[in-house]
Every structure is written in structure tokens, then in C-alpha cells.
Amino acid sequence: MNPILEAPTLITWVGSVNWTVGFLTTVGIFAIVALALNLQWGYTGVFNFGVVAFFMVGAYTSSLLTLEPASEFEDYAFGLEWPIPVGWAAGALAAGVLALLVGLPTLRLRRDFLAIATIGVATILRSVVNSTEGLANRGAGLNGIPRFLDGLADGADYRWVMLGIVLVMLAFSYLVLQAATASPWGRVLRGIRDNEDTAMAAGKHTTVFRMQSFVLGGMMMGLAGAIFAHRQGAISPTGFSDLFGTFLVWTMLIVGGSGNNRGAVLGALAVGFFWFGTPLIQEDLPDFLGTRVFQLRELAIGALIIIFLLLRPGGLLEEQPRVSRFVPKPGRRPAVATAGHEEGGP
């Protein structure tokens, strides 16, 4: 085969592999955030329109604790060079504390109050980071954020290590939430979502359960933000916009299917491919569209939400009604009853 023809093919193949690895890594991080939002909204009915606030708190907390001390050209606090896993845990804890502070005065009120509060918190956090001296280097952001397990691979090969880390964290988050939502605790959350008055009449302290869901979801968002920061290596306030950090995640959950952990992961993959893959076709579009591909992508996200809400409100994977994992699905006979029948029982 002609080596001149092989070279472009090899370059294209390597580029495709590199893009796919980077895409799966980013989508894996967003899938953790979508799972967290699914716990809050899909299972409990708690409105969180400030997802990016918890994501941002986790990213900045972990970065500030694991960075080296600031040089004379930088202006940020801490720089304690803590181990990265400790930074991730601190990022999750900080996001959980933020969720607790926001939830205490709002979760007892109507649900829309929490939505308004979380939107405001995200805006306030960006303003604080941008305007406060000596906190997080203001608009210049944080650079040189260390990478986790960077000794396992050098240069471009590290992307495979990062992909493995993200997939392990995603699998862990999925399994924990799957077990939690299938437990009696998860059934209480669904009861609160479907009819809070009935749950209260059954003796459940609904505000406590909603707070637990909100705080746990916030901690997961903070953990995802911490992983994102160490994956990127540099963060700034402008990178944590409401569109990128909140409404994109809501779109993933709506498209995939709320109240369904598999749907949250599927929605992250589907919407992520649409969001991050659209710029790849920019050169193939006519000039009047190619120059506006990013604006069209934002418009299409809004249209995608409307289409699914109108035509398929349950998402790609609709939530399956189930009382308990110990109760058989309709059409199945309980094993005990079957055994009794075979022995001549009633």
C-alpha cells in the first residue's frame, strides 16, 4: 500500500480515537452530575436550577487545596498541596455544606423558592470569585491544577488514565444511587415526589428526606466538579456558565428520562454527543451556518427540551413503576406461591 495514502488515514484514525477518549471522559463527568440531579429532581421532585453552583464549589475547593502556594504573579488562597483524593472529598463536602445552607431556609417553602434560590447562588458565587482579591485569582482563574495518578502515563497517554478514573467514579456513583433508590429510603423519596401530603400522612418527615436528597445530590455535583478541575488543569469563572453547567445537565436528564438512573447516563451520552460533536461538522456546513454553529447549538438545545417535553416527556428510557424490588412485576407469580401450588397448596 502506498505510504503516502496511509499517512492521512492514520492521522485521521488517531485524531478520532483521541477525540472519542476526551469525549467519553467529559461525558462521564457530566453523567455523574446528571445522576445527582436525577436523585434531586427525578426521585424527590426537588427543583435545582443552580447545578453549576455546586459543580463550581467542588472544582474550586479541590483546586485551591491541592495547588502549590501562589507565586508572586498569582493571587489565590490556600495552596496547601494536599493529596488529590483529599481535595476531591473536600470539594464534595463543601458542595454538601452549600446545599445544606441553601436548603435550610427554602426546602420548607414552595418548590419554586428553591429554584429561585439556587439560580441566585450560582450568580453570587461567580461574582465573588471574580471580584474578591486573594481568594481564587479572580478572572484569571487557577492554572497548573495537578493531575491524579499522573505518574502512570506521560503526555498524551494520560488521557487513558483519566478516562479510567472517570469511568470508575461513574460506576461507583451509579451503583450507590441504584442501591439507595431501590431501598425503602428511595421509595420514600418517590412517595414525596408523587404526593407529599400522603407521605406526611404516613408519618414521614418529608422536609428531612428532601434535605437528605438535596445534600447528597449536591455532594455528587461537587465531586464531579473536582474531577473536572483536575482533568482540565485550569479553571476560571467564565467556564462555569448557567448554560454549560446547569441547563445542559437538565437537558441530559430530560432526554434520557428522569426517575431512572440508566436514563440519566444515556441522556448524558446522547446530549453530550450532540453538544460536543456539533462543532465537528462546522466545515461541512454552508458559510452562513458554519459561522453561527455555536449559536445554533444553543438554540437546538432549547428546541430539544421542548420536543421531548411535548412528544416524549418520559425521555428515552421512561421510569418503570415498581413498588419494591422484592415485589414481582405484573404478570409474574411469587416464587413462594408457585412452590406451594406445586405441593398441592392453595
FITOR-224843 format. One line per 8 residues: number of its first residue (from 1); their letters; for each residue y, x, z of C-alpha. Coordinates in nm, 2 decimals, padded with zeros to 4 digits. Layout:
<sites>
NUM = a = Y:X:Z ~ ...
</sites>
This chain:
<sites>
1 = mnpileap = 00.00:00.00:00.00 ~ 00.35:00.12:-00.08 ~ 00.51:00.26:00.24 ~ 00.85:00.16:00.11 ~ 00.74:-00.20:00.13 ~ 00.57:-00.16:00.46 ~ 00.88:-00.04:00.65 ~ 01.08:-00.36:00.63
9 = tlitwvgs = 00.78:-00.57:00.72 ~ 00.71:-00.35:01.02 ~ 01.07:-00.37:01.13 ~ 01.07:-00.75:01.09 ~ 00.75:-00.78:01.29 ~ 00.87:-00.55:01.57 ~ 01.20:-00.75:01.59 ~ 01.01:-01.08:01.60
17 = vnwtvgfl = 00.80:-00.95:01.89 ~ 01.10:-00.82:02.08 ~ 01.28:-01.15:02.04 ~ 00.98:-01.35:02.15 ~ 00.93:-01.14:02.46 ~ 01.30:-01.18:02.55 ~ 01.29:-01.55:02.47 ~ 00.99:-01.61:02.69
25 = ttvgifai = 01.14:-01.41:02.98 ~ 01.46:-01.61:02.97 ~ 01.29:-01.95:02.93 ~ 01.05:-01.86:03.22 ~ 01.36:-01.82:03.44 ~ 01.51:-02.14:03.33 ~ 01.17:-02.32:03.37 ~ 01.19:-02.23:03.75
33 = valalnlq = 01.53:-02.39:03.76 ~ 01.40:-02.69:03.57 ~ 01.12:-02.72:03.82 ~ 01.37:-02.71:04.11 ~ 01.59:-02.98:03.95 ~ 01.27:-03.18:03.89 ~ 01.20:-03.17:04.26 ~ 01.55:-03.29:04.35
41 = wgytgvfn = 01.60:-03.55:04.08 ~ 01.26:-03.62:03.92 ~ 01.08:-03.67:04.25 ~ 01.36:-03.76:04.50 ~ 01.64:-03.91:04.29 ~ 01.90:-03.66:04.42 ~ 02.19:-03.60:04.18 ~ 02.27:-03.23:04.15
49 = fgvvaffm = 02.53:-03.17:03.88 ~ 02.61:-02.82:04.02 ~ 02.29:-02.64:03.94 ~ 02.49:-02.34:03.83 ~ 02.64:-02.30:04.18 ~ 02.30:-02.23:04.34 ~ 02.20:-02.02:04.04 ~ 02.52:-01.81:04.07
57 = vgaytssl = 02.49:-01.77:04.45 ~ 02.14:-01.63:04.42 ~ 02.24:-01.39:04.14 ~ 02.55:-01.25:04.32 ~ 02.38:-01.23:04.66 ~ 02.09:-01.03:04.54 ~ 02.31:-00.81:04.32 ~ 02.55:-00.72:04.60
65 = ltlepase = 02.27:-00.64:04.84 ~ 02.08:-00.42:04.61 ~ 02.36:-00.24:04.43 ~ 02.47:00.11:04.52 ~ 02.80:00.14:04.71 ~ 03.11:00.07:04.50 ~ 03.28:00.36:04.33 ~ 03.65:00.42:04.32
73 = fedyafgl = 03.67:00.22:03.99 ~ 03.49:-00.08:04.13 ~ 03.58:-00.34:04.39 ~ 03.29:-00.52:04.55 ~ 03.15:-00.57:04.90 ~ 02.82:-00.45:05.05 ~ 02.63:-00.23:04.81 ~ 02.35:-00.18:05.06
81 = ewpipvgw = 02.08:-00.06:04.82 ~ 01.83:-00.30:04.98 ~ 01.48:-00.34:04.81 ~ 01.49:-00.58:04.53 ~ 01.24:-00.83:04.68 ~ 01.45:-00.85:04.99 ~ 01.75:-00.92:04.77 ~ 01.56:-01.20:04.59
89 = aagalaag = 01.47:-01.35:04.93 ~ 01.83:-01.32:05.04 ~ 01.95:-01.49:04.72 ~ 01.71:-01.78:04.78 ~ 01.82:-01.81:05.14 ~ 02.19:-01.80:05.05 ~ 02.14:-02.08:04.80 ~ 01.95:-02.28:05.05
97 = vlallvgl = 02.23:-02.25:05.31 ~ 02.47:-02.36:05.04 ~ 02.26:-02.67:04.97 ~ 02.25:-02.74:05.34 ~ 02.62:-02.72:05.37 ~ 02.68:-02.94:05.07 ~ 02.41:-03.19:05.17 ~ 02.50:-03.25:05.53
105 = ptlrlrrd = 02.82:-03.44:05.46 ~ 02.71:-03.60:05.13 ~ 02.34:-03.70:05.14 ~ 02.41:-03.98:05.39 ~ 02.66:-04.14:05.14 ~ 02.61:-04.29:04.80 ~ 02.43:-04.07:04.55 ~ 02.73:-04.02:04.32
113 = flaiatig = 02.92:-03.85:04.61 ~ 02.66:-03.56:04.59 ~ 02.71:-03.53:04.22 ~ 03.08:-03.50:04.25 ~ 03.05:-03.25:04.54 ~ 02.81:-03.02:04.35 ~ 03.03:-03.01:04.04 ~ 03.32:-02.92:04.26
121 = vatilrsv = 03.13:-02.64:04.44 ~ 03.04:-02.47:04.12 ~ 03.41:-02.47:04.01 ~ 03.52:-02.34:04.35 ~ 03.26:-02.05:04.35 ~ 03.38:-01.93:04.01 ~ 03.74:-01.94:04.13 ~ 03.66:-01.75:04.45
129 = vnstegla = 03.47:-01.47:04.26 ~ 03.75:-01.44:04.00 ~ 04.04:-01.43:04.25 ~ 03.91:-01.26:04.57 ~ 03.96:-00.89:04.59 ~ 03.69:-00.67:04.74 ~ 03.42:-00.93:04.70 ~ 03.24:-00.92:04.36
137 = nrgaglng = 03.46:-00.71:04.13 ~ 03.65:-01.02:04.02 ~ 03.64:-01.09:03.65 ~ 03.49:-00.75:03.56 ~ 03.17:-00.86:03.72 ~ 02.89:-00.65:03.86 ~ 02.72:-00.38:03.65 ~ 02.43:-00.14:03.70
145 = iprfldgl = 02.21:-00.40:03.88 ~ 01.88:-00.23:03.94 ~ 01.56:-00.34:03.78 ~ 01.25:-00.44:03.97 ~ 00.94:-00.21:03.91 ~ 01.14:-00.01:03.65 ~ 00.91:00.29:03.72 ~ 00.62:00.11:03.54
153 = adgadyrw = 00.78:00.14:03.20 ~ 01.06:00.32:03.03 ~ 01.32:00.20:02.79 ~ 01.23:-00.09:02.56 ~ 00.88:-00.12:02.71 ~ 01.03:-00.25:03.03 ~ 01.07:-00.59:02.87 ~ 00.69:-00.64:02.90
161 = vmlgivlv = 00.71:-00.57:03.27 ~ 00.99:-00.82:03.32 ~ 00.80:-01.08:03.13 ~ 00.50:-01.03:03.35 ~ 00.72:-01.06:03.67 ~ 00.88:-01.38:03.54 ~ 00.55:-01.54:03.44 ~ 00.40:-01.46:03.79
169 = mlafsylv = 00.71:-01.61:03.96 ~ 00.69:-01.92:03.74 ~ 00.32:-01.97:03.80 ~ 00.38:-01.93:04.18 ~ 00.67:-02.18:04.17 ~ 00.47:-02.43:03.96 ~ 00.16:-02.41:04.19 ~ 00.37:-02.45:04.51
177 = lqaatasp = 00.55:-02.76:04.37 ~ 00.24:-02.91:04.23 ~ 00.07:-02.89:04.57 ~ 00.38:-03.01:04.75 ~ 00.44:-03.31:04.53 ~ 00.07:-03.41:04.54 ~ 00.08:-03.42:04.92 ~ 00.19:-03.70:05.15
185 = wgrvlrgi = 00.53:-03.53:05.16 ~ 00.56:-03.57:04.78 ~ 00.46:-03.93:04.79 ~ 00.74:-04.00:05.04 ~ 00.99:-03.84:04.80 ~ 00.88:-04.07:04.52 ~ 00.90:-04.36:04.75 ~ 01.26:-04.27:04.84
193 = rdnedtam = 01.34:-04.23:04.47 ~ 01.19:-04.57:04.37 ~ 01.30:-04.78:04.67 ~ 01.48:-04.61:04.96 ~ 01.51:-04.93:05.16 ~ 01.13:-04.98:05.16 ~ 01.08:-04.62:05.26 ~ 01.31:-04.67:05.55
201 = aagkhttv = 01.13:-04.99:05.65 ~ 00.81:-04.79:05.66 ~ 00.96:-04.57:05.92 ~ 01.06:-04.27:05.71 ~ 01.38:-04.08:05.79 ~ 01.50:-04.07:05.42 ~ 01.80:-03.85:05.48 ~ 01.58:-03.58:05.62
209 = frmqsfvl = 01.34:-03.59:05.33 ~ 01.62:-03.59:05.08 ~ 01.77:-03.29:05.26 ~ 01.44:-03.10:05.25 ~ 01.41:-03.16:04.88 ~ 01.76:-03.06:04.81 ~ 01.75:-02.74:05.01 ~ 01.41:-02.64:04.87
217 = ggmmmgla = 01.53:-02.70:04.52 ~ 01.85:-02.50:04.59 ~ 01.64:-02.21:04.72 ~ 01.43:-02.21:04.40 ~ 01.75:-02.21:04.19 ~ 01.89:-01.92:04.39 ~ 01.56:-01.73:04.34 ~ 01.58:-01.78:03.97
225 = gaifahrq = 01.94:-01.67:03.97 ~ 01.85:-01.35:04.15 ~ 01.57:-01.28:03.90 ~ 01.81:-01.35:03.61 ~ 02.07:-01.10:03.75 ~ 01.82:-00.82:03.78 ~ 01.68:-00.89:03.44 ~ 02.03:-00.88:03.28
233 = gaisptgf = 02.16:-00.58:03.47 ~ 02.51:-00.71:03.46 ~ 02.67:-01.04:03.56 ~ 03.02:-01.19:03.55 ~ 03.18:-01.53:03.65 ~ 03.22:-01.63:03.29 ~ 02.84:-01.61:03.23 ~ 02.78:-01.90:03.48
241 = sdlfgtfl = 02.93:-02.19:03.29 ~ 02.85:-02.55:03.36 ~ 02.71:-02.59:03.01 ~ 02.48:-02.29:03.03 ~ 02.38:-02.32:03.40 ~ 02.38:-02.70:03.46 ~ 02.37:-02.92:03.15 ~ 02.12:-02.71:02.96
249 = vwtmlivg = 01.88:-02.74:03.26 ~ 01.94:-03.12:03.27 ~ 01.86:-03.14:02.90 ~ 01.54:-02.94:02.96 ~ 01.43:-03.19:03.23 ~ 01.53:-03.50:03.03 ~ 01.35:-03.38:02.72 ~ 01.04:-03.26:02.90
257 = gsgnnrga = 01.01:-03.55:03.14 ~ 01.13:-03.59:03.49 ~ 00.89:-03.65:03.78 ~ 00.64:-03.43:03.60 ~ 00.62:-03.05:03.67 ~ 00.44:-02.99:03.34 ~ 00.71:-03.18:03.16 ~ 00.98:-02.96:03.32
265 = vlgalavg = 00.81:-02.64:03.19 ~ 00.76:-02.80:02.85 ~ 01.12:-02.91:02.83 ~ 01.24:-02.56:02.92 ~ 01.03:-02.42:02.63 ~ 01.13:-02.68:02.38 ~ 01.51:-02.69:02.45 ~ 01.51:-02.31:02.51
273 = ffwfgtpl = 01.37:-02.25:02.16 ~ 01.63:-02.49:02.02 ~ 01.92:-02.33:02.22 ~ 01.83:-01.96:02.17 ~ 01.68:-01.99:01.83 ~ 01.96:-02.17:01.66 ~ 02.17:-01.85:01.61 ~ 01.88:-01.70:01.41
281 = iqedlpdf = 01.94:-01.94:01.12 ~ 02.32:-01.87:01.11 ~ 02.30:-01.66:00.80 ~ 02.09:-01.92:00.62 ~ 02.35:-02.20:00.67 ~ 02.65:-02.27:00.45 ~ 02.96:-02.08:00.55 ~ 03.14:-02.39:00.69
289 = lgtrvfql = 02.84:-02.45:00.92 ~ 02.74:-02.09:00.99 ~ 03.08:-02.00:01.13 ~ 03.05:-02.30:01.37 ~ 02.68:-02.27:01.47 ~ 02.76:-02.23:01.84 ~ 02.98:-02.53:01.85 ~ 02.72:-02.73:01.65
297 = relaigal = 02.46:-02.62:01.90 ~ 02.66:-02.76:02.19 ~ 02.72:-03.08:02.00 ~ 02.35:-03.11:01.93 ~ 02.26:-03.07:02.30 ~ 02.46:-03.38:02.38 ~ 02.30:-03.57:02.09 ~ 01.96:-03.46:02.21
305 = iiiflllr = 02.02:-03.61:02.56 ~ 02.14:-03.94:02.41 ~ 01.84:-03.96:02.17 ~ 01.59:-03.91:02.44 ~ 01.76:-04.14:02.69 ~ 01.76:-04.42:02.42 ~ 01.43:-04.36:02.24 ~ 01.21:-04.18:02.49
313 = pgglleeq = 01.35:-04.20:02.84 ~ 01.03:-04.07:02.99 ~ 01.05:-03.74:02.80 ~ 00.78:-03.56:02.60 ~ 00.54:-03.59:02.90 ~ 00.60:-03.91:03.09 ~ 00.53:-03.93:03.46 ~ 00.19:-04.09:03.52
321 = prvsrfvp = 00.19:-04.34:03.81 ~ -00.05:-04.23:04.08 ~ -00.07:-04.34:04.44 ~ -00.27:-04.03:04.56 ~ -00.48:-03.75:04.43 ~ -00.76:-03.90:04.65 ~ -00.73:-04.24:04.48 ~ -00.92:-04.26:04.15
329 = kpgrrpav = -00.73:-04.35:03.83 ~ -00.76:-04.71:03.69 ~ -01.10:-04.76:03.53 ~ -01.28:-04.52:03.75 ~ -01.52:-04.62:04.03 ~ -01.50:-04.43:04.35 ~ -01.79:-04.18:04.40 ~ -01.89:-04.34:04.73
337 = atagheeg = -01.92:-04.69:04.59 ~ -02.12:-04.56:04.30 ~ -02.37:-04.39:04.52 ~ -02.40:-04.70:04.74 ~ -02.47:-04.91:04.43 ~ -02.74:-04.68:04.31 ~ -02.91:-04.70:04.65 ~ -02.91:-05.08:04.63
345 = gp = -02.60:-05.13:04.84 ~ -02.33:-05.39:04.76
</sites>
